[in-house]
Amino acid sequence: MDEVGTPFCITVDTQTLQDETVTIRNRDSMEQVRISINGLLNFLLEKLR
């Protein structure tokens, strides 16, 4: 578990530069998804409701 309590980790990597996507990992379930940078805000708003 994250000591700060951050619910998601967002990873920017070399693939981000190629296809403008990021990996988001859920702190609790460890589930990872790859999404478009443009969809990041909506994804987080939906998950944090």
Residue frames as a rotation matrix with the C-alpha (Angstrom) as fourth column:
MET 1
0.579 0.815 0.000 0.00
0.815 -0.579 0.000 0.00
0.000 0.000 -1.000 0.00
ASP 2
-0.035 -0.536 0.844 1.18
0.475 -0.752 -0.458 3.49
0.879 0.385 0.281 -0.78
GLU 3
-0.502 -0.248 -0.829 2.29
0.865 -0.122 -0.487 5.33
0.019 -0.961 0.275 2.36
VAL 4
-0.988 0.113 -0.107 0.79
-0.113 -0.994 0.000 8.62
-0.106 0.012 0.994 1.21
GLY 5
-0.303 0.930 0.206 -2.55
0.230 0.281 -0.932 7.05
-0.925 -0.235 -0.299 0.33
THR 6
-0.461 0.084 -0.883 -2.42
-0.784 -0.504 0.361 7.85
-0.415 0.859 0.298 -3.37
PRO 7
0.311 0.708 0.634 -5.11
-0.346 0.706 -0.618 5.67
-0.885 -0.027 0.465 -5.01
PHE 8
0.945 0.028 0.326 -3.50
0.286 0.411 -0.865 5.55
-0.159 0.911 0.381 -8.48
CYS 9
-0.057 -0.978 -0.202 -0.01
0.099 -0.207 0.973 5.50
-0.993 0.036 0.109 -9.93
ILE 10
0.944 0.312 -0.108 0.38
-0.050 -0.190 -0.981 6.99
-0.326 0.931 -0.163 -13.41
THR 11
0.063 -0.957 0.284 3.40
0.378 0.286 0.880 5.82
-0.923 0.051 0.380 -15.40
VAL 12
0.860 0.009 -0.511 4.80
-0.432 -0.521 -0.736 7.83
-0.273 0.853 -0.444 -18.29
ASP 13
0.174 -0.803 0.570 7.32
0.165 0.595 0.787 5.85
-0.971 -0.043 0.236 -20.34
THR 14
-0.774 -0.562 -0.291 8.83
-0.188 -0.234 0.954 5.55
-0.604 0.793 0.075 -23.79
GLN 15
-0.597 0.642 0.481 5.60
0.802 0.495 0.334 4.08
-0.024 0.585 -0.810 -25.14
THR 16
0.258 0.675 -0.692 3.89
0.610 -0.669 -0.425 7.32
-0.749 -0.313 -0.584 -24.05
LEU 17
-0.288 -0.471 -0.834 6.05
-0.329 -0.769 0.548 9.21
-0.899 0.433 0.067 -26.52
GLN 18
-0.981 -0.131 0.140 5.07
0.064 0.462 0.884 6.82
-0.181 0.877 -0.446 -29.31
ASP 19
-0.574 0.815 0.075 1.31
0.559 0.324 0.763 6.54
0.598 0.480 -0.642 -28.82
GLU 20
-0.624 0.271 0.733 0.35
-0.466 -0.882 -0.070 9.21
0.627 -0.385 0.677 -26.24
THR 21
0.545 0.741 -0.392 -0.88
-0.048 0.495 0.868 6.68
0.837 -0.454 0.305 -23.67
VAL 22
-0.369 -0.596 0.713 -0.06
-0.828 -0.137 -0.544 6.18
0.422 -0.791 -0.443 -19.99
THR 23
-0.314 0.244 -0.918 -0.35
0.330 0.934 0.135 3.23
0.890 -0.260 -0.374 -17.63
ILE 24
-0.091 0.357 0.929 -2.56
-0.843 -0.524 0.119 3.67
0.530 -0.773 0.349 -14.57
ARG 25
-0.530 -0.121 -0.840 -2.22
0.241 0.928 -0.286 1.22
0.813 -0.353 -0.462 -11.68
ASN 26
0.520 0.763 0.383 -4.81
-0.324 -0.239 0.915 0.93
0.790 -0.600 0.123 -8.93
ARG 27
-0.337 -0.717 0.610 -3.11
-0.819 -0.096 -0.566 0.94
0.464 -0.690 -0.555 -5.52
ASP 28
-0.037 0.411 0.911 -5.50
-0.867 0.440 -0.234 -1.54
-0.497 -0.798 0.340 -3.92
SER 29
0.804 0.466 0.369 -6.18
-0.235 0.820 -0.522 -4.07
-0.546 0.333 0.769 -6.69
MET 30
-0.234 -0.971 0.043 -2.86
-0.111 0.070 0.991 -3.63
-0.966 0.228 -0.124 -8.55
GLU 31
0.436 0.458 0.775 -4.93
0.745 0.300 -0.596 -3.66
-0.506 0.837 -0.210 -11.78
GLN 32
-0.510 -0.629 -0.587 -3.21
0.068 -0.710 0.701 -1.83
-0.857 0.318 0.405 -14.62
VAL 33
0.544 0.619 0.566 -4.76
0.690 0.054 -0.721 -0.25
-0.477 0.783 -0.398 -17.69
ARG 34
-0.703 -0.711 0.025 -3.25
0.558 -0.530 0.639 1.67
-0.441 0.463 0.769 -20.55
ILE 35
0.431 0.901 0.053 -5.26
0.787 -0.347 -0.511 4.72
-0.442 0.262 -0.858 -21.61
SER 36
0.130 -0.279 0.951 -4.91
0.744 -0.607 -0.280 7.77
0.655 0.744 0.129 -23.82
ILE 37
-0.812 -0.453 -0.368 -3.48
0.584 -0.643 -0.496 10.89
-0.011 -0.618 0.786 -22.21
ASN 38
-0.756 0.570 0.322 -6.55
-0.331 -0.757 0.563 12.72
0.564 0.319 0.762 -23.49
GLY 39
0.222 0.896 -0.384 -8.80
-0.051 0.404 0.914 10.36
0.974 -0.183 0.135 -21.50
LEU 40
-0.576 -0.591 -0.565 -6.80
0.485 0.309 -0.818 10.60
0.658 -0.745 0.108 -18.27
LEU 41
-0.892 0.252 0.376 -8.82
-0.429 -0.735 -0.525 13.36
0.144 -0.630 0.763 -16.59
ASN 42
0.064 0.988 -0.143 -12.16
-0.868 0.126 0.480 11.69
0.492 0.094 0.866 -17.31
PHE 43
0.071 -0.120 -0.990 -10.83
0.159 0.981 -0.108 8.32
0.985 -0.150 0.088 -16.12
LEU 44
-0.824 -0.481 -0.300 -9.68
0.369 -0.053 -0.928 9.78
0.431 -0.875 0.221 -12.81
LEU 45
-0.678 0.642 0.357 -12.85
-0.718 -0.682 -0.137 11.79
0.156 -0.349 0.924 -12.26
GLU 46
0.250 0.797 -0.549 -14.95
-0.605 0.571 0.554 8.67
0.756 0.194 0.625 -12.84
LYS 47
-0.020 -0.342 -0.939 -12.86
0.398 0.859 -0.322 6.47
0.917 -0.380 0.119 -10.55
LEU 48
-0.892 -0.431 -0.138 -12.69
0.305 -0.347 -0.887 9.03
0.335 -0.833 0.441 -7.73
ARG 49
-0.315 0.861 0.399 -16.46
-0.596 -0.506 0.624 9.63
0.739 -0.041 0.672 -7.52
